[in-house]
Amino acid sequence: MVTSMETREVVVPHDPSCGPLTAVRRMLVHSSLADLQQRGLFEQYCALIDPQALASINELIGPGWMPVELAIDHYTARDKLGLGRDEVYAAGVRAGGKMGEALLVAGSQLGAHVERSPWTIVNAFSRLGRRLYEGGSSQFVKLAENKLLIEYRGNPLFALGYYRTAHTGFMHQTFASAGLELTAFSLSPYRREAGTNRSPNELVMMGTELPRHAVAWRWCTRRSTASVVPRLR
C-alpha cells in the first residue's frame, strides 16, 4: 500500500507491447519437478496431473520455452498436493537462491563506473525476469530509497495459490541472496471480477486487481537468507 508520505517513481514501466503470458522457460517447471522428486512427492504429483500434460512436459527438455498451459497444469497439480504454506514457501526459497546468485553476476558485469546500490539489483532482476517469461509484464515502482512495489500484469499463474506462495518465497530469497536484508515483504491478494466469464489471464490484463509485491530492505554487503516471514492474503 502506498501511504501519503510515499511517492511513486516508475523505474521499470510496464511494456505496452506485451500481451498475456504465453510461455515460461522450461527450466522453471523442470526444476520444480526435480524438487518434487527430492522431496519424495513425485508419485503423488503424477496422480494429480493429466497424463498427457505430464508427457508433453517431459518431452520439452533442454533450453527453450514451454507453453503457459502446461505450466498451469503443472502448478495446478502442485496446488492439489495440499502442502502447507510454509512448505510451499520453502520450495520457492530453494529456487530463489540460484536466482540471487545470477543477480550478483549480472550486477558485477555493469562496470566500475556504475555505483552499486539495491536499485542496480532491481534493474538486473527486471531484465532477468523478461528472460524467464514470454509475455506478461512487470512494473517496478520506487516508493522510497528502500521501498519497492512490483506490479504484475497478464500472468495467469497468480490465480493459483501454490504459485503465489512459492513465487513469494522465490522473490524473497532472490533479493536476500543478492545482499538485501529484507525488513518487510508482502503480496497483495488476487481477486477475480465477480459476474464475468473472463479467464484469470484476461482479468489481470484489465488491471483492476493486479498482483503486487511490496518490498522494503536494508542494504547489506553480505548475502543473507530469507528471514522475514512474508505477509500473504
C-alpha positions as CSV (number, residue, x, y, z in Angstrom):
1,M,0.0,0.0,0.0
2,V,1.3,3.5,-0.9
3,T,1.0,5.9,2.0
4,S,0.6,9.7,1.8
5,M,4.3,10.1,2.7
6,E,5.4,7.9,-0.2
7,T,5.8,8.9,-3.8
8,R,5.7,6.8,-6.9
9,E,8.7,6.7,-9.3
10,V,8.4,4.2,-12.1
11,V,11.9,2.8,-12.6
12,V,10.8,0.0,-15.0
13,P,7.5,0.6,-16.6
14,H,5.0,-2.0,-18.0
15,D,5.7,-2.8,-21.6
16,P,2.6,-1.8,-23.5
17,S,3.5,-4.1,-26.4
18,C,3.4,-7.2,-24.1
19,G,0.3,-9.3,-24.3
20,P,-0.7,-12.0,-21.8
21,L,1.8,-14.6,-20.7
22,T,2.2,-17.3,-23.4
23,A,5.2,-19.3,-22.3
24,V,7.7,-19.8,-19.5
25,R,11.3,-21.1,-19.5
26,R,11.3,-24.9,-19.4
27,M,13.8,-24.8,-16.5
28,L,11.2,-23.3,-14.2
29,V,8.9,-26.4,-14.5
30,H,11.7,-28.9,-14.7
31,S,13.5,-27.6,-11.6
32,S,10.1,-27.8,-9.8
33,L,9.8,-31.4,-10.9
34,A,13.3,-32.1,-9.6
35,D,12.3,-30.6,-6.3
36,L,9.3,-32.9,-6.1
37,Q,11.5,-35.9,-6.7
38,Q,14.0,-34.8,-4.0
39,R,11.1,-34.3,-1.5
40,G,9.5,-37.7,-2.2
41,L,6.4,-36.2,-3.7
42,F,6.7,-37.0,-7.3
43,E,4.4,-40.1,-7.3
44,Q,1.6,-38.1,-5.6
45,Y,2.1,-35.4,-8.1
46,C,1.9,-37.8,-11.1
47,A,-1.5,-39.0,-9.8
48,L,-2.8,-35.4,-9.8
49,I,-1.7,-34.1,-13.2
50,D,-3.3,-35.0,-16.5
51,P,-1.1,-37.8,-18.0
52,Q,-1.0,-36.2,-21.4
53,A,0.1,-32.8,-19.9
54,L,2.9,-34.6,-18.0
55,A,4.0,-36.4,-21.2
56,S,4.2,-33.1,-23.0
57,I,6.2,-31.5,-20.2
58,N,8.7,-34.4,-20.2
59,E,9.1,-34.1,-24.0
60,L,10.2,-30.4,-23.6
61,I,13.7,-30.9,-22.2
62,G,16.7,-28.7,-22.6
63,P,16.7,-24.9,-23.1
64,G,13.7,-23.2,-24.6
65,W,10.1,-22.2,-23.9
66,M,7.1,-24.2,-22.5
67,P,3.5,-23.2,-23.3
68,V,1.9,-21.5,-20.3
69,E,-1.0,-24.0,-20.5
70,L,1.5,-26.7,-19.4
71,A,2.9,-24.5,-16.7
72,I,-0.7,-24.0,-15.4
73,D,-1.3,-27.8,-15.5
74,H,2.0,-28.3,-13.5
75,Y,1.3,-25.7,-10.8
76,T,-2.3,-26.8,-10.5
77,A,-1.2,-30.3,-9.7
78,R,1.3,-28.9,-7.1
79,D,-1.6,-26.9,-5.7
80,K,-3.6,-30.1,-5.3
81,L,-0.9,-31.7,-3.2
82,G,-2.3,-29.7,-0.4
83,L,1.1,-28.8,1.2
84,G,1.2,-26.2,4.0
85,R,2.0,-22.6,3.2
86,D,5.4,-22.9,5.0
87,E,6.4,-25.9,2.9
88,V,5.3,-24.2,-0.4
89,Y,7.2,-21.0,0.6
90,A,10.3,-23.1,1.3
91,A,10.2,-24.6,-2.2
92,G,10.3,-21.1,-3.6
93,V,13.1,-20.1,-1.3
94,R,15.2,-23.1,-2.6
95,A,14.7,-21.8,-6.1
96,G,15.3,-18.2,-5.3
97,G,18.9,-18.8,-4.0
98,K,20.0,-19.6,-7.5
99,M,18.4,-16.5,-9.0
100,G,20.1,-14.4,-6.3
101,E,23.5,-15.7,-7.5
102,A,22.6,-14.8,-11.1
103,L,21.7,-11.2,-9.9
104,L,25.1,-10.9,-8.3
105,V,26.8,-12.0,-11.5
106,A,24.7,-9.5,-13.5
107,G,25.5,-6.7,-11.1
108,S,29.2,-7.4,-11.4
109,Q,29.1,-7.0,-15.1
110,L,27.9,-3.4,-15.0
111,G,31.4,-2.0,-14.9
112,A,33.4,0.0,-12.3
113,H,31.7,3.3,-13.4
114,V,28.3,2.2,-12.2
115,E,27.6,2.8,-8.5
116,R,26.5,-0.3,-6.6
117,S,23.1,0.0,-5.0
118,P,20.0,-2.0,-4.4
119,W,18.5,-0.4,-7.5
120,T,21.1,-1.9,-9.7
121,I,20.0,-5.3,-8.4
122,V,16.3,-4.3,-9.0
123,N,17.1,-3.4,-12.6
124,A,19.0,-6.6,-13.1
125,F,16.1,-8.6,-11.7
126,S,13.7,-6.9,-14.1
127,R,15.9,-7.9,-17.1
128,L,16.3,-11.5,-15.9
129,G,12.5,-11.7,-15.4
130,R,12.0,-10.9,-19.1
131,R,14.2,-13.9,-19.9
132,L,12.0,-16.3,-17.9
133,Y,8.6,-15.3,-19.1
134,E,7.3,-14.8,-22.7
135,G,4.5,-12.2,-22.5
136,G,3.1,-10.6,-19.4
137,S,4.6,-7.6,-17.9
138,S,6.1,-6.4,-14.6
139,Q,6.3,-2.8,-13.5
140,F,8.9,-1.7,-10.8
141,V,7.9,1.3,-8.8
142,K,10.2,3.1,-6.4
143,L,8.3,4.3,-3.3
144,A,11.4,5.3,-1.2
145,E,15.1,4.7,-1.2
146,N,14.5,1.3,0.4
147,K,11.0,0.5,-0.8
148,L,9.8,-1.2,-4.0
149,L,6.5,-2.1,-5.4
150,I,6.3,-4.7,-8.2
151,E,3.1,-4.9,-10.2
152,Y,2.4,-7.9,-12.4
153,R,0.1,-7.9,-15.4
154,G,-1.0,-10.6,-17.7
155,N,0.3,-13.6,-15.7
156,P,-2.5,-16.2,-15.1
157,L,-0.2,-18.2,-12.8
158,F,-1.0,-15.8,-10.0
159,A,-4.5,-17.3,-9.9
160,L,-3.0,-20.4,-8.4
161,G,-2.4,-20.5,-4.6
162,Y,0.7,-22.6,-4.9
163,Y,2.3,-20.3,-7.4
164,R,1.5,-17.2,-5.4
165,T,3.1,-18.6,-2.3
166,A,6.1,-20.2,-4.0
167,H,6.8,-17.1,-6.1
168,T,6.8,-15.0,-3.0
169,G,9.4,-17.3,-1.4
170,F,11.4,-17.2,-4.7
171,M,11.3,-13.4,-4.8
172,H,12.2,-13.1,-1.1
173,Q,15.2,-15.4,-1.3
174,T,16.3,-13.9,-4.6
175,F,16.7,-10.4,-3.1
176,A,18.1,-11.8,0.2
177,S,20.8,-13.8,-1.6
178,A,21.7,-10.7,-3.6
179,G,22.5,-8.8,-0.5
180,L,19.2,-7.1,0.5
181,E,18.3,-7.7,4.2
182,L,14.5,-7.5,3.8
183,T,12.6,-5.8,6.6
184,A,9.1,-6.1,5.1
185,F,7.6,-8.3,2.3
186,S,4.1,-8.8,1.2
187,L,1.9,-10.0,-1.7
188,S,-1.4,-8.4,-2.4
189,P,-4.5,-10.7,-2.8
190,Y,-5.5,-11.9,-6.2
191,R,-9.2,-11.3,-6.9
192,R,-11.3,-12.1,-9.9
193,E,-14.0,-9.8,-11.1
194,A,-17.4,-11.1,-10.0
195,G,-20.0,-12.0,-12.6
196,T,-17.8,-12.4,-15.6
197,N,-16.7,-15.3,-17.7
198,R,-13.3,-13.9,-18.5
199,S,-10.2,-16.1,-17.9
200,P,-7.9,-15.2,-15.0
201,N,-5.4,-14.0,-17.6
202,E,-7.8,-11.5,-19.1
203,L,-8.8,-10.3,-15.7
204,V,-5.3,-9.4,-14.8
205,M,-4.8,-7.6,-18.1
206,M,-7.7,-5.4,-17.2
207,G,-5.6,-4.0,-14.3
208,T,-8.4,-4.0,-11.8
209,E,-6.6,-6.2,-9.3
210,L,-3.0,-6.5,-10.3
211,P,-0.9,-8.8,-8.1
212,R,1.7,-6.7,-6.3
213,H,4.8,-7.4,-4.2
214,A,5.8,-4.8,-1.7
215,V,9.4,-4.9,-0.6
216,A,11.5,-3.0,2.0
217,W,15.1,-3.6,2.9
218,R,18.4,-2.7,4.5
219,W,21.4,-2.7,2.1
220,C,24.0,-5.3,3.2
221,T,27.4,-6.1,1.8
222,R,27.0,-9.8,2.6
223,R,24.5,-12.4,1.4
224,S,21.6,-13.1,3.7
225,T,18.8,-15.5,4.0
226,A,15.0,-15.1,3.8
227,S,14.5,-14.4,7.5
228,V,11.4,-12.2,7.3
229,V,8.1,-14.0,7.2
230,P,6.2,-12.8,4.2
231,R,2.7,-11.5,4.5
232,L,0.2,-13.0,2.1
233,R,-3.5,-12.5,1.9
